Amino acid sequence: MSLDTFGYLLVFAFVASMTPGPNNLMLLASGVNFGFRRTVPHMLGVATGFVTLLLAVGFGLGALLGAVPQLGIALKILGGAFLLYLAWRIALSRTLGAVEGSTKPIGFAQAWSFQWVNPKAWMMSVTAMAAYGNAEQPVFSVLAVTSGFALLCFVSIFSWTGFGQALSGWLADPVRLKWFNIFMGLALLATLVPMLA
């Protein structure tokens, strides 16, 4: 992979990682409701889960999905169900530090597992490997794509969570927090639209 191609990959990774999607909206809501420090396991679960997914797609899982379309349908159903659950959980939150009566943010394992049913993560992984993978240097190109996305993934998760924490002071008002969390739940539901279209 040339330096120019890697530069284009980084631009694509930046745009894909920073735009709103299920992970970014959940991290924003978690930053508001739980703060940055308590969201770190969620952040690490997103990053490591996504990197693992990228590697798996690059080393053949993407081809398997192309050969067995039923797997893609199953992933959409699981991802949609999980997004509905998370949207409901966020929308019901009424106090900082609690989502639906729970004082625990999403943990590492749950965030890691979610990457495997997250429609945006799959779209980004398959698109990146198809566009920037190189059949002549398969291992190097998969590692290069994964490295570029890993770097920008951390920028994204830190930014969205930090922005959420910055909003938490303004959202300490219960009425504002209630409407923010309802809006975040609805926004998370809206991320299902491209998957269903």
C-alpha positions in Angstrom: 0.0 0.0 0.0 1.5 3.3 -1.1 1.7 6.3 1.2 -1.0 8.1 -0.9 -3.4 5.2 -0.6 -2.8 5.0 3.1 -3.6 8.8 3.3 -6.9 8.2 1.4 -7.7 5.3 3.8 -7.2 7.6 6.8 -9.6 10.2 5.3 -12.2 7.4 4.7 -11.6 6.0 8.2 -11.9 9.5 9.8 -15.2 10.2 8.1 -16.6 6.7 8.7 -15.5 6.7 12.4 -16.6 10.2 13.3 -20.1 10.2 11.8 -23.0 9.4 14.0 -23.8 5.7 14.3 -24.8 3.3 17.1 -21.4 3.2 18.8 -20.9 7.0 18.8 -24.4 7.7 20.0 -24.1 5.2 22.8 -20.8 6.6 23.8 -22.2 10.1 23.8 -25.1 9.0 26.0 -22.7 7.1 28.3 -20.4 10.1 28.6 -23.4 12.2 29.7 -24.9 9.7 32.1 -21.8 8.0 33.5 -18.8 10.3 32.7 -15.6 9.5 30.9 -13.9 7.3 33.4 -16.8 4.9 33.9 -17.3 4.7 30.1 -13.7 3.5 29.5 -14.6 -0.3 29.5 -17.3 0.5 26.9 -14.8 2.5 24.8 -12.2 -0.3 24.9 -14.9 -2.9 24.0 -15.9 -0.9 20.9 -12.2 -0.4 19.8 -11.1 -4.0 20.3 -14.3 -5.5 19.0 -14.1 -3.4 15.8 -10.4 -4.2 15.3 -11.2 -7.9 15.7 -14.1 -7.6 13.2 -11.9 -5.8 10.7 -9.2 -8.5 10.9 -11.8 -11.2 10.6 -13.4 -9.6 7.5 -10.0 -9.0 6.0 -8.9 -12.6 6.5 -12.0 -14.2 4.9 -15.2 -13.6 6.9 -16.4 -11.0 4.4 -16.2 -13.6 1.6 -18.2 -16.0 3.8 -21.0 -13.5 4.2 -21.0 -13.0 0.5 -21.3 -16.7 -0.1 -24.0 -17.3 2.6 -26.5 -14.4 2.5 -28.5 -16.0 5.4 -25.7 -15.0 7.8 -26.1 -11.4 6.8 -29.8 -11.6 7.4 -29.2 -13.2 10.9 -26.7 -10.4 11.7 -29.3 -7.8 10.8 -32.0 -9.3 13.0 -29.6 -9.7 16.0 -28.2 -6.2 15.5 -31.7 -4.6 15.1 -33.0 -6.4 18.3 -30.0 -5.3 20.3 -30.3 -1.7 19.0 -34.0 -1.7 20.1 -33.0 -2.8 23.5 -30.2 -0.2 23.9 -32.4 2.6 22.6 -35.1 1.7 25.1 -32.6 1.5 27.9 -31.1 5.0 27.1 -34.5 6.6 26.5 -35.7 5.6 29.9 -32.8 7.1 31.8 -33.8 9.9 34.0 -30.9 10.6 36.3 -27.1 11.0 35.7 -25.3 7.8 36.6 -28.3 5.6 35.9 -29.8 4.1 32.8 -33.1 2.4 33.4 -32.4 2.2 37.2 -28.9 0.6 36.6 -25.8 2.3 37.9 -23.6 0.5 35.4 -22.7 1.6 32.0 -22.3 -0.8 29.1 -19.3 -3.0 29.8 -16.4 -4.3 27.8 -17.8 -7.6 26.8 -21.2 -6.2 25.8 -19.6 -3.4 23.7 -17.1 -5.9 22.1 -19.9 -8.4 21.2 -22.1 -5.6 19.8 -19.5 -4.9 17.0 -20.4 -8.3 15.5 -24.0 -7.3 15.0 -23.5 -3.6 14.4 -24.6 -2.8 10.8 -22.3 0.3 10.6 -19.3 -1.6 11.8 -19.9 -4.3 9.2 -20.4 -1.8 6.4 -17.2 0.0 7.3 -15.2 -3.2 7.6 -16.4 -4.7 4.3 -16.1 -1.4 2.4 -12.6 -0.7 3.8 -11.2 -4.2 2.9 -12.8 -4.1 -0.5 -11.5 -0.6 -1.4 -8.0 -0.7 0.3 -7.2 -4.4 0.4 -4.5 -5.7 -2.0 -4.6 -9.3 -3.2 -0.9 -9.1 -4.0 0.0 -8.2 -0.4 -3.0 -9.6 1.5 -1.6 -9.7 5.1 0.2 -6.4 4.8 -2.9 -4.6 3.4 -5.3 -6.1 6.0 -2.9 -5.0 8.8 -2.5 -1.5 7.2 -6.3 -1.0 6.9 -6.8 -2.3 10.5 -4.1 0.0 11.8 -5.5 3.1 10.1 -9.0 2.4 11.4 -7.8 1.5 14.9 -6.1 4.9 15.2 -9.1 6.8 14.0 -11.4 4.6 16.1 -9.7 5.8 19.2 -10.0 9.5 18.1 -13.7 8.9 17.5 -14.5 7.2 20.8 -12.5 9.6 22.9 -14.2 12.6 21.1 -17.8 11.3 21.4 -17.4 10.3 25.1 -15.6 13.5 26.0 -18.3 15.5 24.3 -20.9 13.6 26.3 -19.1 14.3 29.6 -18.8 18.0 28.6 -22.6 18.1 28.2 -23.3 16.5 31.5 -23.1 19.7 33.5 -25.8 21.3 31.3 -27.8 18.2 31.4 -27.7 17.9 35.2 -31.2 19.5 35.0 -33.6 16.5 35.2 -35.9 17.8 32.5 -33.1 18.5 30.0 -31.6 15.1 30.8 -34.9 13.3 30.2 -35.4 14.9 26.8 -31.7 14.4 25.9 -32.0 10.7 26.7 -35.3 10.3 24.8 -33.7 12.0 21.8 -30.6 9.8 22.0 -32.9 6.7 22.1 -34.7 7.9 19.0 -31.5 8.8 17.3 -30.2 5.3 18.0 -33.4 3.8 16.5 -32.8 6.0 13.4 -29.6 4.2 12.8 -31.7 1.2 11.9 -33.1 2.9 8.9 -30.2 2.2 6.5 -30.1 -1.4 7.7 -33.8 -1.9 6.9 -33.7 0.1 3.6 
